[in-house]
Amino acid sequence: MPSAAFIELERVSKIYHRADGPVRALDDVSLKIAQGEFVVVRGPSGSGKSTLLMLVGGLGRPTHGRVIVGGKEVSSATAAELAEYRATTIGFVFQMFHLMPYLTVLENVLAAMPCSQAATARQRAAHLLEQCGLAERLKHYPAELSAGERQRVAIARAMINNPQLILADEPTGNLDQPSGEEVLKLLAEFNRAGGTVLLVTHQQWAADFADRTVRLEAGRIVDA
């Protein structure tokens, strides 16, 4: 069961300044997500979903407000602190997989491990890939895999450093529903083991895997 608050957004706004005027991607958003929750963020294109994910991931700073994860204020952290935070606390999963085509499946997962853990890295990577149903694919290259298999490699890579939180941006966007459901089952297993999942999606069937859905419209939360 979810416990104490793990992610907190306090009156967060993000404004992009463009040639044709400012764009308010997020507008005074306050949100709490408990440790161990599986939360989906939905809304139309341009509603601020990916911006919210980016700020939680320390890939940008809010124009106003605070982002706190695990009791630490991500929004005011130094570059070195953010690098450490992303390497040790978060696993990222993206719509486009972002696998390196010249590395094998196993090597793609190992690439996310710090050199200091090289002694145990190969065994852990192989175990994760087996859990993801890819035990027979360790020496294959991304081009030899289906889209669903590539996304499962990306999930194994996201889990390799034992993150507390997985941030997933449209992870099923390029998949058919059966393949997408296999990916979401892996995220649900991570969640059942105590991990927190924050997932952006357009798809209702994907949202069905979550504990809670947050809806954004025009940068504001309309339902949480």
Backbone as CSV, one residue per row, in Angstrom:
resi,resn,N_x,N_y,N_z,CA_x,CA_y,CA_z,C_x,C_y,C_z
1,MET,0.849,-1.205,0.000,0.000,0.000,0.000,0.875,1.243,0.000
2,PRO,0.453,2.321,-0.693,1.208,3.555,-0.678,1.370,4.081,0.740
3,SER,2.531,4.716,1.004,2.795,5.260,2.331,2.956,6.766,2.253
4,ALA,4.045,7.279,2.828,4.224,8.725,2.927,4.427,9.360,1.561
5,ALA,4.167,10.679,1.501,4.358,11.423,0.255,5.803,11.318,-0.196
6,PHE,5.991,11.032,-1.456,7.333,10.870,-2.029,7.632,11.980,-3.025
7,ILE,6.639,12.343,-3.831,6.784,13.431,-4.804,5.824,14.548,-4.402
8,GLU,6.340,15.775,-4.347,5.503,16.925,-4.022,5.797,18.063,-4.998
9,LEU,4.779,18.552,-5.642,4.870,19.774,-6.434,4.093,20.858,-5.694
10,GLU,4.772,21.951,-5.382,4.161,23.036,-4.629,4.028,24.268,-5.530
11,ARG,2.818,24.518,-5.994,2.477,25.693,-6.806,3.492,25.894,-7.949
12,VAL,3.659,24.846,-8.726,4.663,24.836,-9.793,4.100,25.413,-11.087
13,SER,4.835,26.362,-11.643,4.540,26.888,-12.975,5.791,26.771,-13.830
14,LYS,5.593,26.520,-15.115,6.701,26.501,-16.063,6.293,27.318,-17.273
15,ILE,7.044,28.377,-17.529,6.748,29.293,-18.633,7.894,29.253,-19.629
16,TYR,7.547,28.995,-20.891,8.531,29.042,-21.969,8.351,30.355,-22.718
17,HIS,9.448,31.042,-22.964,9.387,32.323,-23.675,9.742,32.103,-25.140
18,ARG,8.760,32.342,-26.000,8.933,32.130,-27.433,8.763,33.459,-28.163
19,ALA,9.097,33.416,-29.440,9.050,34.648,-30.241,7.652,35.252,-30.290
20,ASP,6.637,34.391,-30.276,5.261,34.876,-30.370,4.619,35.092,-28.994
21,GLY,5.442,35.034,-27.940,4.946,35.311,-26.604,5.160,34.145,-25.658
22,PRO,4.920,34.351,-24.359,5.142,33.290,-23.369,4.109,32.171,-23.482
23,VAL,4.569,30.947,-23.206,3.695,29.776,-23.165,3.760,29.202,-21.755
24,ARG,2.614,29.135,-21.088,2.552,28.619,-19.722,2.246,27.125,-19.796
25,ALA,3.296,26.308,-19.763,3.124,24.860,-19.892,2.495,24.248,-18.642
26,LEU,2.887,24.744,-17.476,2.257,24.361,-16.214,1.861,25.629,-15.488
27,ASP,0.700,25.605,-14.851,0.137,26.825,-14.271,-0.311,26.562,-12.832
28,ASP,0.585,26.859,-11.878,0.256,26.786,-10.453,-0.213,25.389,-10.053
29,VAL,0.588,24.381,-10.386,0.228,22.986,-10.134,0.747,22.549,-8.767
30,SER,-0.139,22.020,-7.953,0.234,21.398,-6.677,-0.237,19.949,-6.707
31,LEU,0.656,19.039,-6.324,0.350,17.611,-6.429,1.224,16.839,-5.451
32,LYS,0.645,15.832,-4.819,1.399,14.915,-3.969,1.181,13.488,-4.465
33,ILE,2.278,12.742,-4.524,2.236,11.335,-4.913,2.919,10.536,-3.822
34,ALA,2.238,9.540,-3.316,2.770,8.741,-2.216,3.846,7.787,-2.702
35,GLN,4.748,7.444,-1.792,5.714,6.403,-2.087,4.961,5.104,-2.328
36,GLY,5.293,4.413,-3.413,4.633,3.157,-3.737,3.363,3.301,-4.548
37,GLU,3.060,4.523,-5.013,1.884,4.720,-5.861,2.240,4.536,-7.331
38,PHE,1.256,4.142,-8.101,1.349,4.077,-9.562,0.351,5.114,-10.074
39,VAL,0.878,6.234,-10.567,0.043,7.363,-10.976,0.220,7.616,-12.470
40,VAL,-0.911,7.746,-13.153,-0.926,8.082,-14.575,-1.341,9.537,-14.733
41,VAL,-0.661,10.239,-15.638,-1.024,11.613,-15.985,-1.573,11.605,-17.402
42,ARG,-2.810,12.087,-17.555,-3.453,12.137,-18.854,-3.890,13.554,-19.166
43,GLY,-4.163,13.786,-20.449,-4.621,15.087,-20.903,-4.308,15.256,-22.372
44,PRO,-4.925,16.242,-23.023,-4.687,16.469,-24.447,-3.255,16.941,-24.705
45,SER,-2.848,16.874,-25.961,-1.528,17.380,-26.338,-1.407,18.846,-25.926
46,GLY,-0.245,19.182,-25.369,-0.028,20.556,-24.939,-0.570,20.880,-23.564
47,SER,-1.024,19.860,-22.838,-1.608,20.115,-21.517,-0.566,20.223,-20.413
48,GLY,0.685,19.861,-20.703,1.753,19.983,-19.713,2.222,18.666,-19.117
49,LYS,1.756,17.544,-19.667,2.094,16.231,-19.108,3.603,15.973,-19.109
50,SER,4.213,16.118,-20.267,5.642,15.824,-20.370,6.476,16.845,-19.601
51,THR,6.002,18.078,-19.522,6.713,19.092,-18.737,6.727,18.707,-17.269
52,LEU,5.599,18.239,-16.762,5.530,17.790,-15.368,6.534,16.665,-15.127
53,LEU,6.579,15.696,-16.029,7.505,14.576,-15.899,8.952,15.061,-15.930
54,MET,9.245,15.980,-16.823,10.592,16.527,-16.961,11.058,17.207,-15.673
55,LEU,10.166,17.975,-15.042,10.534,18.690,-13.822,10.758,17.725,-12.661
56,VAL,9.933,16.692,-12.564,10.135,15.682,-11.521,11.452,14.954,-11.746
57,GLY,11.821,14.764,-13.013,13.065,14.085,-13.345,14.306,14.942,-13.250
58,GLY,14.152,16.193,-12.884,15.310,17.073,-12.779,15.918,17.431,-14.110
59,LEU,15.103,17.369,-15.166,15.583,17.708,-16.510,15.254,19.151,-16.880
60,GLY,14.804,19.892,-15.931,14.479,21.311,-16.106,14.070,21.862,-14.753
61,ARG,13.972,23.175,-14.681,13.585,23.823,-13.429,12.280,24.585,-13.624
62,PRO,11.426,24.606,-12.602,10.196,25.385,-12.725,10.485,26.879,-12.735
63,THR,9.613,27.616,-13.384,9.722,29.076,-13.343,9.343,29.590,-11.961
64,HIS,8.339,28.961,-11.379,7.912,29.273,-10.015,7.584,27.969,-9.306
65,GLY,7.682,27.964,-7.983,7.292,26.807,-7.197,8.438,25.860,-6.909
66,ARG,8.108,24.780,-6.218,9.118,23.821,-5.782,8.716,22.401,-6.175
67,VAL,9.729,21.606,-6.519,9.561,20.175,-6.780,10.416,19.432,-5.766
68,ILE,9.783,18.574,-4.974,10.472,17.846,-3.910,10.256,16.357,-4.141
69,VAL,11.336,15.596,-4.144,11.262,14.145,-4.322,12.090,13.481,-3.228
70,GLY,11.461,12.597,-2.490,12.170,11.919,-1.418,12.705,12.858,-0.363
71,GLY,12.009,13.967,-0.137,12.426,14.939,0.870,13.484,15.911,0.407
72,LYS,13.959,15.791,-0.835,14.993,16.679,-1.361,14.391,17.588,-2.424
73,GLU,14.759,18.855,-2.370,14.213,19.816,-3.322,14.977,19.733,-4.641
74,VAL,14.367,19.071,-5.603,14.982,18.876,-6.913,15.106,20.205,-7.654
75,SER,14.138,21.079,-7.469,14.072,22.326,-8.236,15.185,23.307,-7.911
76,SER,15.885,23.123,-6.789,16.984,24.029,-6.449,18.322,23.309,-6.357
77,ALA,18.379,22.064,-6.790,19.607,21.278,-6.691,20.656,21.768,-7.686
78,THR,21.923,21.538,-7.349,23.012,21.875,-8.256,23.066,20.848,-9.394
79,ALA,23.843,21.165,-10.424,23.974,20.243,-11.555,24.528,18.892,-11.097
80,ALA,25.508,18.910,-10.194,26.094,17.658,-9.697,25.072,16.868,-8.879
81,GLU,24.296,17.566,-8.070,23.256,16.901,-7.277,22.184,16.290,-8.173
82,LEU,21.829,16.994,-9.248,20.825,16.468,-10.173,21.339,15.230,-10.904
83,ALA,22.616,15.255,-11.287,23.196,14.090,-11.958,23.163,12.876,-11.041
84,GLU,23.493,13.074,-9.774,23.448,11.991,-8.793,22.017,11.510,-8.577
85,TYR,21.093,12.444,-8.496,19.673,12.124,-8.307,19.140,11.273,-9.463
86,ARG,19.454,11.675,-10.687,18.965,10.921,-11.847,19.607,9.542,-11.930
87,ALA,20.865,9.440,-11.495,21.577,8.166,-11.599,21.160,7.165,-10.533
88,THR,20.727,7.653,-9.366,20.482,6.748,-8.251,19.010,6.608,-7.859
89,THR,18.183,7.576,-8.190,16.798,7.576,-7.709,15.804,7.219,-8.797
90,ILE,16.123,7.560,-10.058,15.135,7.501,-11.139,15.555,6.538,-12.240
91,GLY,14.565,5.860,-12.801,14.717,5.163,-14.065,13.787,5.815,-15.081
92,PHE,14.292,6.101,-16.257,13.508,6.753,-17.304,13.117,5.743,-18.384
93,VAL,11.868,5.834,-18.846,11.400,5.043,-19.988,10.702,5.994,-20.950
94,PHE,11.124,5.964,-22.218,10.606,6.902,-23.205,9.852,6.172,-24.318
95,GLN,9.048,6.915,-25.029,8.265,6.351,-26.135,9.162,5.772,-27.223
96,MET,10.284,6.437,-27.500,11.133,6.057,-28.633,12.261,5.094,-28.265
97,PHE,12.227,4.503,-27.070,13.146,3.465,-26.597,14.549,3.998,-26.297
98,HIS,15.156,4.735,-27.245,16.504,5.297,-27.081,17.543,4.218,-26.766
99,LEU,17.468,3.103,-27.472,18.501,2.079,-27.373,19.615,2.395,-28.352
100,MET,20.844,1.996,-27.997,21.982,2.218,-28.888,22.053,1.073,-29.893
101,PRO,21.921,1.366,-31.185,21.776,0.300,-32.187,22.996,-0.585,-32.339
102,TYR,24.172,-0.094,-31.974,25.409,-0.858,-32.163,25.752,-1.699,-30.927
103,LEU,24.915,-1.661,-29.892,25.113,-2.496,-28.708,24.070,-3.603,-28.672
104,THR,24.443,-4.740,-28.115,23.489,-5.826,-27.941,22.480,-5.456,-26.847
105,VAL,21.466,-6.293,-26.721,20.458,-6.096,-25.670,21.128,-6.020,-24.303
106,LEU,21.992,-6.983,-24.000,22.675,-6.999,-22.706,23.542,-5.756,-22.538
107,GLU,24.267,-5.376,-23.572,25.139,-4.203,-23.484,24.355,-2.915,-23.302
108,ASN,23.169,-2.818,-23.901,22.330,-1.639,-23.715,21.935,-1.474,-22.251
109,VAL,21.612,-2.562,-21.598,21.243,-2.492,-20.182,22.470,-2.179,-19.328
110,LEU,23.593,-2.821,-19.641,24.826,-2.587,-18.880,25.322,-1.150,-18.999
111,ALA,24.996,-0.499,-20.116,25.474,0.871,-20.336,24.947,1.838,-19.286
112,ALA,23.867,1.481,-18.607,23.296,2.355,-17.582,23.904,2.123,-16.204
113,MET,24.797,1.141,-16.076,25.388,0.819,-14.778,26.680,1.596,-14.571
114,PRO,26.936,2.112,-13.364,28.210,2.767,-13.083,29.345,1.762,-13.091
115,CYS,30.537,2.215,-13.467,31.694,1.318,-13.549,32.006,0.658,-12.210
116,SER,31.692,1.346,-11.118,31.994,0.821,-9.784,31.234,-0.458,-9.481
117,GLN,30.160,-0.727,-10.219,29.353,-1.923,-9.989,29.542,-2.969,-11.080
118,ALA,30.642,-2.862,-11.815,30.871,-3.747,-12.958,30.899,-5.219,-12.563
119,ALA,31.358,-5.520,-11.348,31.505,-6.914,-10.929,30.167,-7.641,-10.876
120,THR,29.115,-6.943,-10.489,27.806,-7.579,-10.361,26.846,-7.192,-11.482
121,ALA,27.292,-6.289,-12.348,26.391,-5.711,-13.343,25.848,-6.739,-14.320
122,ARG,26.715,-7.582,-14.860,26.282,-8.521,-15.902,25.235,-9.493,-15.364
123,GLN,25.450,-9.992,-14.165,24.490,-10.928,-13.580,23.145,-10.254,-13.346
124,ARG,23.164,-9.027,-12.823,21.910,-8.322,-12.568,21.193,-8.007,-13.878
125,ALA,21.936,-7.557,-14.884,21.323,-7.219,-16.173,20.675,-8.452,-16.800
126,ALA,21.372,-9.569,-16.758,20.825,-10.801,-17.332,19.565,-11.230,-16.581
127,HIS,19.570,-11.068,-15.247,18.403,-11.429,-14.452,17.204,-10.546,-14.802
128,LEU,17.434,-9.247,-14.925,16.349,-8.336,-15.279,15.783,-8.657,-16.657
129,LEU,16.657,-8.944,-17.605,16.192,-9.268,-18.951,15.412,-10.577,-18.968
130,GLU,15.805,-11.515,-18.118,15.027,-12.752,-17.994,13.639,-12.447,-17.441
131,GLN,13.558,-11.579,-16.429,12.271,-11.183,-15.872,11.391,-10.504,-16.923
132,CYS,12.040,-9.817,-17.860,11.314,-9.127,-18.925,11.024,-10.037,-20.121
133,GLY,11.293,-11.334,-19.979,11.001,-12.289,-21.039,11.971,-12.247,-22.193
134,LEU,13.211,-11.829,-21.923,14.188,-11.644,-22.999,15.459,-12.474,-22.791
135,ALA,15.343,-13.553,-22.061,16.521,-14.370,-21.758,17.205,-14.903,-23.009
136,GLU,16.440,-15.106,-24.089,17.008,-15.645,-25.328,17.483,-14.545,-26.277
137,ARG,17.409,-13.296,-25.833,17.716,-12.177,-26.729,18.953,-11.383,-26.305
138,LEU,19.721,-11.875,-25.348,20.809,-11.078,-24.780,21.840,-10.619,-25.821
139,LYS,22.083,-11.441,-26.824,23.112,-11.117,-27.815,22.542,-10.504,-29.091
140,HIS,21.233,-10.274,-29.105,20.606,-9.651,-30.259,20.800,-8.134,-30.213
141,TYR,20.649,-7.509,-31.375,20.712,-6.054,-31.486,19.298,-5.488,-31.584
142,PRO,19.117,-4.212,-31.226,17.775,-3.630,-31.236,17.016,-3.834,-32.542
143,ALA,17.714,-3.747,-33.668,17.044,-3.892,-34.968,16.466,-5.288,-35.171
144,GLU,16.933,-6.248,-34.385,16.449,-7.620,-34.506,15.262,-7.908,-33.585
145,LEU,14.796,-6.897,-32.873,13.709,-7.061,-31.915,12.438,-6.391,-32.406
146,SER,11.315,-6.858,-31.889,10.049,-6.166,-32.135,10.011,-4.893,-31.291
147,ALA,9.039,-4.032,-31.579,8.907,-2.793,-30.811,8.640,-3.104,-29.338
148,GLY,7.796,-4.078,-29.073,7.504,-4.443,-27.687,8.730,-4.964,-26.960
149,GLU,9.545,-5.751,-27.650,10.783,-6.265,-27.042,11.754,-5.129,-26.765
150,ARG,11.855,-4.176,-27.671,12.757,-3.038,-27.445,12.328,-2.235,-26.224
151,GLN,11.013,-2.068,-26.041,10.570,-1.323,-24.876,10.839,-2.099,-23.593
152,ARG,10.767,-3.423,-23.658,11.081,-4.217,-22.473,12.569,-4.135,-22.131
153,VAL,13.425,-4.027,-23.148,14.850,-3.774,-22.896,15.013,-2.430,-22.187
154,ALA,14.274,-1.427,-22.657,14.358,-0.098,-22.046,13.912,-0.129,-20.589
155,ILE,12.923,-0.956,-20.268,12.474,-1.072,-18.881,13.540,-1.759,-18.033
156,ALA,14.163,-2.812,-18.563,15.261,-3.458,-17.834,16.384,-2.453,-17.574
157,ARG,16.694,-1.643,-18.556,17.723,-0.607,-18.387,17.316,0.393,-17.308
158,ALA,16.037,0.769,-17.273,15.556,1.722,-16.273,15.642,1.153,-14.864
159,MET,15.562,-0.169,-14.740,15.549,-0.802,-13.422,16.930,-1.221,-12.927
160,ILE,17.948,-1.119,-13.767,19.243,-1.720,-13.454,19.887,-1.138,-12.200
161,ASN,19.626,0.128,-11.894,20.254,0.768,-10.731,19.352,0.788,-9.504
162,ASN,18.363,-0.096,-9.476,17.439,-0.185,-8.341,16.807,1.172,-8.008
163,PRO,16.161,1.817,-8.971,15.583,3.138,-8.700,14.390,3.045,-7.751
164,GLN,14.114,4.156,-7.090,12.905,4.254,-6.274,11.702,4.669,-7.122
165,LEU,11.990,5.317,-8.237,10.956,5.937,-9.059,11.223,5.671,-10.528
166,ILE,10.191,5.257,-11.264,10.291,5.189,-12.720,9.380,6.248,-13.317
167,LEU,9.957,7.054,-14.196,9.226,8.063,-14.957,9.091,7.546,-16.383
168,ALA,7.864,7.383,-16.844,7.610,6.791,-18.155,6.783,7.749,-19.003
169,ASP,7.346,8.191,-20.124,6.686,9.151,-21.009,6.160,8.423,-22.239
170,GLU,4.850,8.164,-22.273,4.194,7.461,-23.377,4.908,6.150,-23.723
171,PRO,5.169,5.278,-22.735,5.943,4.063,-23.025,5.230,3.069,-23.931
172,THR,3.913,3.213,-24.080,3.162,2.310,-24.956,2.711,3.006,-26.237
173,GLY,3.183,4.228,-26.462,2.715,5.027,-27.594,3.011,4.425,-28.952
174,ASN,4.098,3.648,-29.059,4.468,3.032,-30.338,4.133,1.549,-30.392
175,LEU,3.313,1.083,-29.449,3.036,-0.347,-29.360,1.553,-0.634,-29.576
176,ASP,1.264,-1.841,-30.085,-0.131,-2.272,-30.113,-0.546,-2.631,-28.686
177,GLN,-1.833,-2.809,-28.463,-2.302,-2.992,-27.092,-1.718,-4.235,-26.413
178,PRO,-1.669,-5.405,-27.064,-1.083,-6.572,-26.381,0.371,-6.345,-25.965
179,SER,1.176,-5.749,-26.850,2.579,-5.475,-26.502,2.660,-4.425,-25.403
180,GLY,1.791,-3.413,-25.498,1.771,-2.371,-24.484,1.402,-2.902,-23.117
181,GLU,0.474,-3.836,-23.076,0.067,-4.405,-21.794,1.191,-5.213,-21.164
182,GLU,2.011,-5.876,-21.977,3.168,-6.589,-21.438,4.135,-5.617,-20.774
183,VAL,4.341,-4.462,-21.395,5.209,-3.428,-20.825,4.632,-2.906,-19.512
184,LEU,3.335,-2.652,-19.491,2.700,-2.114,-18.293,2.681,-3.132,-17.158
185,LYS,2.606,-4.404,-17.477,2.684,-5.438,-16.440,4.038,-5.399,-15.740
186,LEU,5.096,-5.125,-16.495,6.431,-5.014,-15.897,6.505,-3.814,-14.955
187,LEU,5.921,-2.699,-15.370,5.891,-1.528,-14.502,5.043,-1.799,-13.255
188,ALA,3.956,-2.539,-13.422,3.108,-2.884,-12.282,3.846,-3.800,-11.310
189,GLU,4.669,-4.695,-11.810,5.471,-5.559,-10.944,6.479,-4.737,-10.149
190,PHE,7.121,-3.780,-10.808,8.036,-2.870,-10.120,7.298,-2.124,-9.014
191,ASN,6.084,-1.694,-9.307,5.267,-0.984,-8.336,4.884,-1.878,-7.158
192,ARG,4.504,-3.100,-7.431,4.126,-4.019,-6.354,5.299,-4.325,-5.435
193,ALA,6.509,-4.238,-5.962,7.714,-4.455,-5.150,8.082,-3.224,-4.326
194,GLY,7.287,-2.153,-4.431,7.515,-0.963,-3.616,7.951,0.264,-4.372
195,GLY,8.197,0.135,-5.675,8.624,1.285,-6.467,7.459,2.208,-6.806
196,THR,7.786,3.457,-7.038,6.801,4.461,-7.435,6.869,4.642,-8.943
197,VAL,5.712,4.738,-9.586,5.649,4.912,-11.037,4.821,6.155,-11.355
198,LEU,5.384,7.019,-12.193,4.668,8.185,-12.724,4.713,8.071,-14.239
199,LEU,3.551,7.881,-14.848,3.472,7.531,-16.259,2.556,8.500,-16.998
200,VAL,3.031,9.023,-18.111,2.240,9.875,-18.997,1.706,9.030,-20.139
201,THR,0.409,9.154,-20.427,-0.171,8.386,-21.531,-1.414,9.082,-22.072
202,HIS,-1.728,8.777,-23.339,-2.992,9.191,-23.941,-4.027,8.063,-23.872
203,GLN,-3.580,6.865,-23.522,-4.397,5.674,-23.725,-5.144,5.275,-22.449
204,GLN,-6.451,5.149,-22.534,-7.254,4.779,-21.374,-6.882,3.394,-20.862
205,TRP,-6.662,2.447,-21.770,-6.327,1.101,-21.313,-5.013,1.075,-20.536
206,ALA,-4.102,1.976,-20.848,-2.862,2.077,-20.078,-3.144,2.626,-18.686
207,ALA,-4.043,3.595,-18.610,-4.385,4.197,-17.319,-5.037,3.190,-16.385
208,ASP,-5.625,2.134,-16.932,-6.291,1.129,-16.108,-5.338,0.378,-15.190
209,PHE,-4.037,0.446,-15.450,-3.053,-0.237,-14.615,-2.693,0.569,-13.368
210,ALA,-3.095,1.823,-13.312,-2.647,2.730,-12.251,-3.565,2.716,-11.041
211,ASP,-3.026,3.190,-9.916,-3.826,3.407,-8.712,-4.684,4.661,-8.852
212,ARG,-4.163,5.642,-9.604,-4.822,6.947,-9.660,-4.469,7.625,-10.972
213,THR,-5.411,8.403,-11.499,-5.182,9.183,-12.711,-5.280,10.662,-12.377
214,VAL,-4.283,11.415,-12.840,-4.277,12.877,-12.730,-4.521,13.430,-14.122
215,ARG,-5.509,14.317,-14.262,-5.806,14.909,-15.564,-5.353,16.357,-15.601
216,LEU,-4.647,16.680,-16.685,-4.189,18.045,-16.928,-4.905,18.628,-18.138
217,GLU,-5.225,19.886,-18.047,-5.748,20.638,-19.192,-5.172,22.046,-19.117
218,ALA,-4.540,22.476,-20.210,-3.975,23.830,-20.297,-3.063,24.127,-19.116
219,GLY,-2.269,23.126,-18.713,-1.293,23.343,-17.662,-1.819,23.288,-16.252
220,ARG,-3.097,22.986,-16.081,-3.703,22.932,-14.739,-4.272,21.544,-14.454
221,ILE,-4.233,21.148,-13.208,-4.851,19.891,-12.811,-6.362,20.103,-12.703
222,VAL,-7.103,19.267,-13.427,-8.572,19.352,-13.380,-9.183,18.167,-12.643
223,ASP,-8.360,17.125,-12.414,-8.848,15.974,-11.668,-7.630,15.214,-11.156
224,ALA,-7.618,14.932,-9.852,-6.505,14.192,-9.257,-7.028,13.103,-8.329
